[in-house]
Amino acid sequence: MAAPIEIDDIARPELDVFARLTEAQLRSRREPEKGIFIAESPNVIAAALDAGCEPLSLLMERGKIAGAAAEIVRRCPDVPLYTGARETLARLTGFELTRGVLCAMRRPRPLTADEACRGARRVAVLEDLVDAANVGAIFRSAAALGADAVLLTPGCCDPLRRRAARVSMGAVFRVPWARLDAPWPDGLAKLCAMGFVTAALALRDDAVSIDDKRLAAAEKLAFVLGSEGGGLRAETVARCNWTVRIPMQRGVDSLNVASAAALAFWETRVR
């Protein structure tokens, strides 16, 4: 491996990617292939490497080099590795590193909706979800419970944000995903063209129950999940084939969107 580079000055420009560039600056919308994302923790970095993502530089606590991150170091032999004490790294980044390891990586080529959904039978569509933890949790459930792909509206949080990827435990690199290019909810037409029955998760009196056998029997089913605050737009619900709700007890009206997604994936999984 290349000799670790001890951090003697946190103002070094080569450390900007870890400390002073915003998510928007890291991500290049006009030229996605030139964008960068930050993967956090050995498990997430390993998942990104398994998916073919290109590592650019590593930042880790000294003790991790021969410890928990030893395999990551072995897999990135020619990648600059910056190191220092835990306190130094926290001062540099402004937060304590989860598992003590960060990796700056080149963003992969974005998939089209057709590519992400090729062969898919169960798809999640996220409408304007902005909380990175919720997006990450939905990807983790999608990977674990049989959803084949995730589609995002233009206003949805980036799945490669550091926190989203970390909460997903690397599932954002295992579950195909794509952004819908058309203005939303016009993007629903794309799902219909691909043969999906669309099911809006919403609180409506005329909604069918999540355990309705017709949902599980659908050949291709796309669940549409709304934002953390107001839920799905009324126009979105009106344009979906089904409106679906999860029956509640004890006066609870709804679940967190990530919990609702997990239940929907499980209940309608392909047997």
N, C-alpha and C positions, 0 to 999 in steps of 0.2 A: 504494500500500500504506500501511497505518498505520505511523506512525513507530515504529521499534524502541525497546523499553524497556530501557535499560541497567540491569543488575542491580547495585544499590549495596548491597543487603542480602539475603543468602541466606535470611534468616528471614521474608521477605515472605510473608504467608499465601496469596497467589495462586500461589505456587510450590509449595505443599504437594503438589499433584497430581503433580509431578515428583520430589519429594524425600522427603516424609514420610508419604504414604499407602501402605499395603500393598496388594498385589494384591487381597486380600479386601475391603479398604475401597473400592477403586476399583470393584469389581464388586458390583452390587446383585442378590442372588439373588431377592429378593422382587419387585423392580421392575427387570427387566433393561434396560428402555428408559431408565432413569435412570443406568445404570452407565457407567463410563468405562474406556477402555483407552489404553495408551501405545504409539504406533507409533514405531519407531526406524529412521532412515536414509531418504534421499529416495525410494529405490525402493519401500520398504514403505509409506511415507506416500502415494505416488502411487497404489499399488494400492488402498489403502483409500479414497482419494478417488474413484478410478474406480468402486469398488463402491458409492458413495453415502454413505460414512460422513461424519458431520458433524464438522469440526475445531473445537476449542474454544480452544486456545492452542498456541503454538509456542515451543520453546526451542532456540536454536542458537548456535554460535560466530559471532563477528562476521564472519569471513571467508567463511562459507557463505552469507550473505544475498545477496550479488551473485555468488556462485560456484556450488557444487554444488547448493544449495537454491533457486536463483533461481526456478525454475519452480514449486516448492512455494509460495514466497512470493507469486508472481503468482496462483496459484490460490486463495489464502486472503487476499484483500485486506483483509477486515475483522476478521481474527483477531488478538488480541493476540500480539505477537512479543517474547519476552524474549531478551536476548542478553548476552554477556560473553566474557571470555577463556576458552580451553580449561580452564585451571587452575581458574577460578571455577566453571565448570559441573561439573567433576569433583568439586569440593568440595561443591557443592550436591547432586548426585545420588548421590555415593558411588561412581561408576564413570566411566570415560572413554566418552563417547558414540561409538557407531559411526557414522562419517560425520558426526559433529558436529551431529546434528539429532534432536530429539524432537517429537512432536505428540500432545497430549492430544485424544482423540476420543470422541464419544458411541458407546456400544455399539449395533450394529444390532439390529433386532428378531430374536430367535432364531427359527430355522426349526423346524418340526416334522419328524419323520422322514419323513413322507409328502411334505412339500414338498422336502426335501433330495434324496430319492430319486426324484422324479418324472422318468420317462424314463431312469433309470439302469440300466445293465447290469452294471457292475462297482463294488462298494462295499467299503470297508475298515471294519471294526469294531474299535475300539481298547478293549481291556479293561484299565481301571485303569492306563494308562501315566501315569507321574508326571514323567518327565524332559521338560522343555520342548523341549530340542534334538531328542530323538527324535520328539516329536509334530510339530515344525516340519519335520523332514526327511521324515517320512512324507507330509505335505501337499505338499511340493515334488515328491516322486516321484509322488504321485497326479496332480498337475497335468501333469507331464511325460510320464507313461507310461500315461495313459488311464483311470485310475480316475475314476468319475463323482461320487462322494460319499464322505464320511467320517461314520461314526456313532460316538458316544462313550458309554461306560458312565458312570454317575453319578460314579465315582471317578477319572475321567480328567482329566488336566491341561487347563486352559483354553487353547484354540488362540490366543486373543487376548492371552495373556501376552506381554510385550515380547520375551523371547528366542524363544519359539515362533514368533511372527510374523516375527521377523528371520531366523531360520534357514530358514523356509519361503520366503524371498525374496518375500513377499507372497502366496503361494499360498493362505493361509488366507482370503483375500478373493476368490479365484477358484474354489475348489472348494467346493460347497455342503456344509454340515455341520450336524449336530444332535445333541443329547443324547437318549438313549433314556430315557424317563421311568420305565418299569417297573423294579422291582428286578431286578438282574442275577443269574443269566442268563435270567430270565423274558422279558427283552427280545428274546430269539431268536425268540419266537413272533411278534413284530411283523415280523421279516424274512421268516419263512415266509408270513405273511399277505400280504406284498407280492410273493410269488412268487420269493423268492431261495433258491437252494441255498446252504447255509452250509458253509464249509470252514475247519476249525480248523487253524492251523499249529502242530503239536506233534510232539514226539519220541516216537513210538510205533511198535512193531514192525509193527503192522497198517496203518500209514499208507501212502497211495498217494504216488507221486512227484509233485513239482510239475509235471513235464512230461507227466503222464497226459493223453491227448488228450480224455478226458471232461470235464476241468475247463475247458479252452479252449473246448469245444463248448457249455458251459452257456449257456442264454439269459440268465439272471440269476444272478450269482455274488457271494457276500459272503465275503471273507476275514476271519477273526476272529484278531486278533493279541494276544498276552498281554503281561503286565507284564515289565519289564526283569529282575526278579529270578527269580521262580518260574515265569514263563510263564503259560499259560492254566490256569484252574481245571479240576479233573477233571470237575466237573459240566458245565462249558461244553463241553468236548471230547465228553463223552458225548451231549450234546443236539444236536451239529452233524451234518449229513448226511455229511460227509467229514472224515477226519483226513488232513492233508497234511504231508509233510516235504520238505525240500530235501536231496538227497544230498550228503554231505560227504566230503572226502578228508583224508589226512595227520593223522588223529586229531582233527580239529576236530569238535566235536559240534553247534555251532549258530552262527548269525550274529547280529549285533546286530539288534534288532527292526526298525530303520529299513532296514537293508540287506536283510533278509528280505522286508520289504514291497515294496521296489523290485523285487526279483527276481520276486516273485509277480505284481505288476502287469504286468510285461513278459511273463512266460511265458504268462499267461492273457488277455492283451489281446484285445479284439475285433478280428479281422482284417478 
